[in-house]
Amino acid sequence: MSSSLPYQLSSSTTMKIGIIGFGPFGQFLAKTMIKQGHIIRATSRSDHSKLCKDMGISYFRDILSFFEADHEVILISTSILSLQEVINSMPLRSLKGRPILFVDVLSVKEYPRDVLLKVLPEEIDILCTHPMFGPESGKDGWKDLAFVYDKVRVRDLATCSNFLQIFESEGCRMLEMSCEEHDRIAAKTQFLTHTIGRTLSEMEIKSTPMSTKGFETLVRLKDGTEKNSFDLFSGLFLCNRFAKQELKNLEIALEKVKQKLSGQMTMEQNLK
């Protein structure tokens, strides 16, 4: 891991950034990028033209026109499960001979890395990232929030560092690690958190007059998880090869707890 970035540039350096997928997360990132003075363009399957006009963003309904614009960075902010469909719709031939940095912000990393390496022209740089925060956790600023990145294929170090400076200048903890390492850790943290939250949601737990602080922590976990789509949870499971093992580990741990409780019940019966 590394927190040092070469070619440190000021946050006032203007970049032309195109965002593919202008849902809540894309909008969330765009607000800070606009605040910093960057030029933002967007395209999405849903019509966000009015919202973009209000935000001062150029909105492209036509994907070809979007790709023909003079972006320095194209940022992919789609759902995990829709990535392949979105990639298939891109007129990638229009990128030939153009030095552009492709960035993804998906919550898994090996999957988008492999897809982008397979389809993008060799001259296109690839930066895989995961801002470990969102509209809720980052609503009061990004200071001390983690931003993970992997320079998968980067030759234009100045453009890459300028993009990373967007997050460093907001106070993010910049963590450079491989896509594989990210997914291994994320399976033990993010996926496990979502799994427990979803389980608590199925149990329909609620606050009570006699709730302890520990139980209220579980309620907040459940409530926070429910704010995310089930598609995100599915993507964390289906597109992270380490997630299946963590789900098994959780099942094994629960079974061990049940066995210990059964042992206590057997001991109690023998004492009678």
C-alpha positions in Angstrom: 0.0 0.0 0.0 1.1 3.6 -0.7 -0.3 7.0 0.0 2.3 9.0 -2.0 1.4 10.2 -5.4 3.8 11.3 -8.1 3.2 14.6 -10.0 1.3 16.3 -7.2 -1.0 18.8 -8.8 -3.2 21.4 -7.3 -7.0 20.8 -7.0 -7.5 23.9 -9.2 -6.1 22.0 -12.3 -9.1 21.7 -14.5 -9.9 18.3 -16.0 -12.5 17.3 -18.6 -14.3 14.3 -17.1 -17.0 12.2 -18.7 -19.2 10.1 -16.5 -21.0 7.0 -17.8 -23.9 6.1 -15.4 -25.3 9.2 -13.7 -27.2 7.5 -10.9 -27.0 8.6 -7.2 -23.3 7.8 -6.9 -22.3 9.4 -10.1 -24.2 12.5 -9.1 -22.5 12.4 -5.7 -19.0 12.4 -7.2 -19.9 15.0 -9.8 -20.9 17.6 -7.1 -17.4 17.6 -5.6 -15.7 17.6 -9.0 -17.8 20.6 -10.1 -17.0 22.3 -6.8 -13.3 21.8 -7.6 -13.7 23.5 -11.0 -13.6 20.4 -13.3 -15.7 20.2 -16.5 -18.2 17.4 -16.2 -20.2 15.7 -19.0 -22.5 12.8 -18.4 -24.5 10.0 -20.2 -26.8 7.5 -18.7 -29.5 5.0 -19.7 -32.0 7.1 -17.7 -32.7 10.7 -18.9 -30.9 13.1 -16.5 -30.8 16.0 -18.8 -32.8 18.4 -16.5 -30.7 17.5 -13.5 -27.5 17.9 -15.4 -28.7 21.3 -16.7 -29.4 22.4 -13.1 -25.9 21.2 -12.1 -24.1 22.9 -15.0 -23.2 19.6 -16.6 -23.4 18.8 -20.3 -25.7 15.7 -20.8 -25.5 13.4 -23.8 -28.4 11.2 -24.8 -26.3 9.8 -27.7 -23.4 7.6 -26.5 -21.5 8.2 -29.8 -21.6 12.0 -29.3 -20.4 11.5 -25.7 -17.4 9.4 -26.8 -16.5 11.9 -29.5 -16.2 14.7 -26.9 -12.7 15.7 -25.8 -12.6 13.9 -22.4 -9.3 13.5 -20.6 -11.0 11.0 -18.2 -14.0 8.7 -18.8 -15.4 7.5 -15.4 -17.6 4.4 -15.3 -20.2 4.7 -12.5 -22.6 1.9 -13.4 -23.9 -0.9 -11.2 -21.7 -4.0 -11.0 -24.2 -6.2 -12.8 -24.8 -3.8 -15.7 -21.1 -3.2 -16.5 -20.9 -5.7 -19.3 -24.1 -4.5 -20.9 -22.8 -0.9 -20.7 -19.4 -1.8 -22.1 -21.1 -3.6 -25.0 -23.0 -0.4 -25.9 -19.9 1.7 -26.1 -18.5 2.8 -29.5 -15.0 1.8 -28.5 -13.6 2.2 -32.1 -14.0 6.0 -31.6 -11.3 5.9 -29.0 -8.5 4.7 -31.3 -5.5 6.8 -31.1 -6.8 9.0 -28.3 -5.0 9.2 -24.9 -7.8 8.8 -22.5 -7.8 7.6 -18.9 -10.6 5.1 -18.1 -11.6 4.9 -14.4 -14.1 2.7 -12.8 -15.6 3.2 -9.3 -17.2 -0.2 -8.8 -17.3 -1.9 -5.4 -15.4 -4.9 -6.9 -12.1 -4.6 -8.7 -10.9 -7.7 -10.4 -14.1 -8.0 -12.5 -14.0 -4.5 -14.1 -10.2 -4.7 -14.5 -10.6 -7.9 -16.5 -13.4 -6.5 -18.6 -11.7 -3.2 -19.4 -8.4 -4.9 -20.2 -10.2 -7.2 -22.6 -12.2 -4.5 -24.6 -10.2 -1.2 -24.4 -7.6 -0.3 -27.1 -4.0 -0.8 -25.9 -3.3 3.0 -25.9 -6.1 3.6 -23.3 -5.0 3.9 -19.7 -6.9 2.1 -17.0 -7.3 3.1 -13.3 -9.4 0.9 -11.1 -10.7 2.7 -8.0 -13.1 2.2 -5.1 -14.2 5.2 -3.0 -15.1 3.5 0.2 -17.9 5.9 0.9 -21.1 7.1 -0.6 -23.8 9.8 -0.5 -24.7 9.0 3.1 -21.2 8.4 4.7 -19.6 11.2 2.6 -22.4 13.8 2.9 -20.3 15.9 5.4 -17.1 15.6 3.5 -14.5 13.0 2.5 -11.8 13.7 5.0 -10.2 10.5 6.4 -12.5 8.3 4.2 -10.6 5.6 2.3 -10.1 5.7 -1.4 -8.6 2.5 -2.9 -6.9 2.5 -6.4 -4.8 0.3 -8.7 -2.9 1.8 -11.6 -3.7 -1.2 -13.9 -2.3 0.3 -17.1 -1.1 3.9 -16.7 1.5 5.6 -18.8 0.3 9.2 -18.5 1.2 9.6 -14.9 0.3 13.3 -14.8 -3.3 12.8 -15.9 -3.7 9.8 -13.5 -2.2 11.8 -10.6 -4.4 14.8 -11.4 -7.5 12.6 -11.2 -6.4 11.1 -7.9 -5.7 14.6 -6.6 -9.5 15.1 -6.7 -9.8 12.7 -3.8 -6.6 13.5 -2.0 -7.4 17.2 -1.9 -10.6 16.4 -0.1 -8.7 14.6 2.6 -9.3 11.0 1.6 -6.9 8.3 2.8 -5.3 7.2 -0.4 -4.7 3.4 -0.5 -2.9 1.9 -3.4 -3.3 -1.9 -3.7 -3.9 -4.5 -6.3 -7.4 -5.4 -7.5 -6.9 -8.9 -6.1 -5.9 -7.6 -2.6 -8.9 -5.2 -2.6 -11.4 -8.0 -3.4 -9.9 -10.3 -0.8 -10.2 -7.7 1.9 -13.6 -6.4 0.7 -15.1 -9.9 0.9 -14.1 -10.0 4.6 -15.4 -6.5 5.3 -17.9 -4.9 2.9 -19.5 -8.1 1.7 -19.7 -9.6 5.2 -21.3 -6.3 6.4 -23.9 -6.4 3.7 -24.6 -10.1 4.4 -25.2 -9.6 8.1 -27.2 -6.5 7.4 -29.4 -8.4 4.9 -29.9 -11.2 7.4 -31.0 -8.8 10.1 -33.4 -7.2 7.6 -34.9 -10.7 6.9 -35.4 -11.0 10.7 -37.1 -7.6 10.7 -35.3 -6.4 13.8 -36.5 -3.1 15.3 -35.6 -0.7 18.1 -37.4 -1.4 21.4 -37.8 0.6 24.6 -35.2 -1.7 26.2 -32.7 -1.8 23.4 -29.0 -1.9 24.4 -26.4 0.1 22.6 -25.1 -3.1 21.0 -28.5 -3.9 19.6 -29.0 -0.3 18.3 -25.7 -0.8 16.4 -27.3 -3.8 14.7 -30.4 -1.8 13.9 -28.3 0.9 12.3 -26.4 -1.7 10.3 -29.7 -3.2 9.1 -31.1 0.3 8.2 -27.9 1.3 6.4 -27.8 -1.9 4.4 -31.5 -1.5 3.3 -30.5 1.9 1.7 -28.5 0.0 -0.8 -30.0 -1.9 -3.7 -30.1 -5.7 -3.7 -28.3 -5.5 -7.1 -25.3 -4.1 -5.2 -25.4 -7.0 -2.8 -25.7 -9.5 -5.6 -22.8 -7.8 -7.4 -20.6 -8.0 -4.3 -21.3 -11.8 -4.2 -21.3 -12.8 -7.9 -18.4 -10.6 -9.0 -16.0 -11.1 -6.2 -14.4 -14.6 -6.3 -13.6 -14.4 -2.6 -17.1 -13.7 -1.4 -18.4 -17.3 -1.7 -15.7 -18.5 0.8 -16.6 -15.7 3.2 -20.2 -16.8 3.1 -19.2 -20.3 3.8 -17.0 -19.1 6.7 -20.0 -17.2 8.1 -22.1 -20.4 7.9 -19.4 -22.5 9.6 -19.0 -19.9 12.4 -22.8 -19.9 13.0 -22.8 -23.7 13.1 -19.9 -23.7 15.6 -21.9 -21.3 17.9 -25.0 -23.5 17.6 -22.9 -26.6 18.5 -21.5 -24.8 21.6 -25.0 -23.9 22.7 -26.1 -27.5 22.1 -23.2 -28.6 24.3 -24.4 -26.3 27.1 -27.9 -27.7 26.8 -26.6 -31.3 27.0 -24.5 -30.3 30.1 -27.6 -28.8 31.7 -29.6 -31.9 31.1 -26.9 -34.1 32.6 -26.9 -32.0 35.8 -30.6 -32.6 36.4 
